[in-house]
Amino acid sequence: MPASEAGPGGRRLLGETGRGLNYKKACTPTLLSSAFLPAPHRPHWEEEAGEKQTRLFPPFYLFLQTCSEAEELLLKEMVMFLSPLFFVFMLGLGLTPLTLAQDDRRYRHFLSQHYDRQPKGRDDRYCESIMKRRDLINPCKDVNTFIHGSRNDIKGICEDKNGEPYEGDLRISKSPFQITTCKHKGGSPRPPCKYRATRGYRVIVIGCENDWPTHFDESFIPPGQ
């Protein structure tokens, strides 16, 4: 019997119409928009109360091929389940560069105030010169210490490589460093600033954030010396 003819009772035969057990719906692209996101994570660009609302993420659309209503439903459920994870992932990508930038800024500030790899002289004139170059004289800073040596050795204090915990969140170096302490001689806090230099070989105590030096706390002579 041709596929266009009806069987007994006026009903088409399954085997003749192609809608038997092997029948599949024609595959069509399924549009998935951000409407499938849970409400708290949906981006909105519509106007509310007459004012344009700005959101972090614009709407996004996915065109995926599905061949049945069951597949469409499953796909939508998967999107609803994964979208919060995607949101957290994107948020993490956004925060990580910000955190790294903050750590880098604080570390560079620490180096500017307390690091001088190869000092010359380490006397009063050295202190007066470097305090001026590092912009620590407006007003004249009372006391400031410069650490001489390797940056890696200083950073190692924030790790077990060259440091250990000390009084709260601070870290103390396992090995001593060459340092120069510049102390203001007194008088007016306005430039020109006069300093007295003290050289030493000291254990140092610093503060760290995310394994980066950010704060100089103190220094003292190693025990037994």
N, C-alpha and C positions, 0 to 999 in steps of 0.2 A: 504494500500500500504506500503510495507517495506520502512524503512528509506533510503535504498540504491537506491531505484528506483526513477526516475524522474517523475514529474507531467506533466501536459499539457505544451507544449512549451519547454520541456527539463529542466525545473527549479525545483529544490527541493522544496517541500512543507515545510513551516516554522514549522508547527506542527510536522512534521515527522523527521526533522533534529535536533530538540532540540534548534534551534536558534530563538524561538518565544519570546514573551514578558518576559518570565521567564528566558531567557538565561543569564548567567553570565560568563564572562571571568574567566578562571582558575586563582586562586589567586597565585601570584608569588612574591617573595621578590624583593623589589625595592631598588637599591643601590643609596643612596644619599651621595655625597661627598661634600667636602668643595668648590667644583666648583659652588655650588648654592649660596654661600655667595656673597654679593655685592663686587665688585672689591676692594674697599679700605680695606676690612676685610679678603680677601682671603690669606691664608698662602701659600707661595711659597718656594719650596725647590729646584727648578731647578737652573741650572747654568746660569747666565746672564753675558755676556761680559767676559766669561772665568773664572769668580769668583763665588764661592759658596755663595749664599745669605742665611743668617741666619735670621729666623723670630721667632716671639714670640711663635706662636702656630703651631704645626705640622698639617698636613691634618687629617681630621677625616672623618669617614664613618659611615653611618647609614643604616641598613638593615631593612626596614619596609615592611610589607605585604600589597600589594594593589591588587584590583580585577578588576580594570578598568583603562583606560587611563585617565578618568576624575578624578579619585581618585589620580592617580599619579601626575597629573598636580596640583591639589589642595594641595597635600602634599608638592610639590616643592615650591609652592607659600607661604605656611605657613613657610617653612624653611627660605626662602628669607626674610620674614617679621620679623621672630623672631631672626634671627642670629645677627643683630646689638644689640638687647637687651641682647642676650647671651654674646656678646663681652663686653658690658659695665658692665654686672654683673661680669664676670671673671676679668675684669680690677679692679673693686671695691674690689673684694676679694684679689687681689694682693696688692692694695694700703693700705687697712685697717691695715694689720699687720705692714707695714712699718711705718704708722703714729703712731700707738700705740707704736712701738719701739722707735721712736723719742721722743714722749712725756715721756716715761718711762726714757729714758736717761737724758733728761733735768731735770726732776723731781728729779732723784737721784743725779744729779750734784748740784741742789739747796739744797737738804738735806745735802750733804757732806760739802757744804760751810757755811750753815746757821742754821743747826739744831743740837741740843744736848739735848736730853730728860732729862737726870738727871745729871746736872753738879756738880762737886765737887770743892768747894772753891770759884769759880767765882772771883778770885783775879788775880794779875799780873802773878803769876806762872801758874794759870789755863790757861790764854790767851797764854802764851808762849808755854805751853805744847800742847794745842789743835790746835793752828795754825801750829805747827810742824807736828802733827799727820795727819792733813787734807791737808798737802802739800801746805800751803799758804805762804811759806817763801822763795821761789825761783823766783823772789826776795821777800824781806819782803813786804807783803801787808800793805798798809798804815792804812786802817781801815776795820774791818770786824765785823759783828754782828751775834751772835748766839741766836736763839730763843729756849726757853725751854717750854715744854708742850707736848700736844698731836698732833700727825700728822693730825688726823682727824679735829681738831680745826683749824689748819693752812690751810688744804685743803678747809675747809668750807668758808674761806675768798673768794675763787674763786667762790663761790655760794652765794645765798641769805641767807643761813644758818648762816653765820658769817661774811659776807662782803657786801660791796656796792661799786658802781662805784666811782672812784676818779681820777680826772685830766687825762683825756684821756682814755687810755686802762688799767690803773692801778686799783687796788682794795684796799680798806682800811678796816681793821678789825673793827667789831662792839664791840669787847671786847679786853681789853689790855692783853699783854703777858709779862711774865718774860723774860728779855733779858740780855745779857752781850755783851757790845761793847769793842772790843780789838783795841787799837790805838797804832801804832808804835811810840816809844819814840824819833825817829829821829836817825841821824847818818847814817852809812853805810846801804844800802839796801840789803847787803849780810848777810847770817847767820853768827853768831847766832843773832836772832832777839829779841829785847826787847820790851815788850808791857805793856801798862797800861790798866787795866780793869775798866770799868764803869758798874755798875749794875743798872737796872731800871725796871720799870713796865710801859710798853709803848704800845700805839696803833701802829700797823705796817702797812706799805704800800708795797704791792708786785705786781709783774706782773704775769699773768696767761696765759696759752695756753691750750685750750680745757679743761678748768676747772681744770688744774693742776698747782700748784705753780712752777714758773721757774726763778723768779728774785726777789731779795730783793732790795727795793728802799730806804726806810727811816723808821724812827720811831720817835715818839714824845710823850710827856706826854699828857694824856687825858685831855680835857678841864675840869676845875673845880677842878683839883688836884694839 
